[in-house]
Amino acid sequence: MMHTAYPLTLGALALSACVSTPAPVARGPIVLDGVSYAVAKRPTGAIEVARIGRPFENWEGAEARRAADRFCVSRAKSSIRDRFQGDTWLIVEGCA
């Protein structure tokens, strides 16, 4: 009896590892309050946010977070590790 349940458990575990939630995909620029943002997911899972037309300043992280939230369907994982790079913001932990 124990041998029958064991392979079934391993099989279920193996199948559950294959099922994952799809990564968010941008459908063109994200627009909030009339402002457009280019949002991309890096291979590391981090979310890069750039404002189209006028580059971000280093004090505009909250605005970048709002665009990342829209990209992630209200689930960006903001943290103290988020950072300003050049003229973009990087949400290091990506989507929740």
C-alpha positions in Angstrom: 0.0 0.0 0.0 2.8 2.4 0.8 4.5 1.8 -2.5 1.4 2.8 -4.5 1.0 6.1 -2.8 4.7 7.1 -3.1 5.0 7.1 -6.9 1.7 9.0 -7.1 3.0 11.6 -4.7 6.2 12.1 -6.7 4.3 12.2 -10.0 2.0 14.9 -8.6 4.9 16.8 -7.3 6.7 16.7 -10.6 3.6 17.9 -12.5 3.1 20.7 -10.1 6.6 22.0 -10.8 5.7 22.3 -14.5 2.7 24.5 -13.8 3.6 28.1 -13.2 1.8 31.4 -13.4 2.5 33.2 -16.7 4.9 36.2 -16.6 3.2 39.5 -17.3 3.6 40.8 -20.8 3.4 44.4 -21.7 0.8 45.2 -24.3 2.4 48.4 -25.5 3.2 51.3 -23.2 1.6 51.5 -19.8 -0.3 54.7 -19.5 -1.2 56.3 -16.1 -2.7 59.7 -15.8 -1.8 60.5 -19.4 1.9 59.6 -19.0 3.4 56.7 -20.9 5.9 54.2 -19.4 8.0 51.5 -21.1 8.1 48.6 -18.7 10.1 45.4 -19.2 10.9 42.3 -17.3 14.6 41.4 -17.1 15.8 37.8 -17.2 16.5 38.1 -13.4 12.8 38.8 -12.8 13.4 42.5 -12.0 11.1 45.0 -13.6 12.6 48.0 -15.4 10.5 51.1 -15.7 11.3 54.1 -18.0 9.1 57.1 -18.6 8.6 57.9 -22.3 9.2 61.5 -23.3 10.9 62.7 -20.1 13.4 60.6 -18.2 12.9 59.8 -14.5 14.7 61.6 -11.8 16.2 59.8 -8.8 13.4 61.0 -6.5 10.5 59.6 -8.6 10.5 56.0 -7.4 6.9 56.1 -6.3 5.8 57.0 -9.8 7.8 54.1 -11.2 6.3 51.8 -8.7 2.8 52.7 -9.8 3.7 51.8 -13.4 5.3 48.5 -12.2 2.1 47.8 -10.2 0.0 48.2 -13.4 2.4 45.9 -15.3 2.3 43.3 -12.6 -1.5 43.5 -12.2 -1.2 45.4 -8.9 1.5 43.1 -7.5 5.0 44.6 -7.8 7.3 43.6 -4.9 8.9 46.9 -4.0 11.8 46.8 -1.6 14.6 48.9 -0.2 16.8 47.3 -2.9 14.9 49.1 -5.8 17.2 51.5 -7.4 17.5 54.3 -9.9 19.8 53.5 -12.9 20.6 56.1 -15.5 17.1 57.4 -16.3 15.1 54.3 -15.3 13.9 52.7 -12.1 14.6 49.0 -11.4 12.1 47.1 -9.2 14.6 44.4 -8.1 12.2 41.8 -6.8 9.8 42.0 -9.8 6.2 40.9 -9.6 4.7 39.2 -6.6 
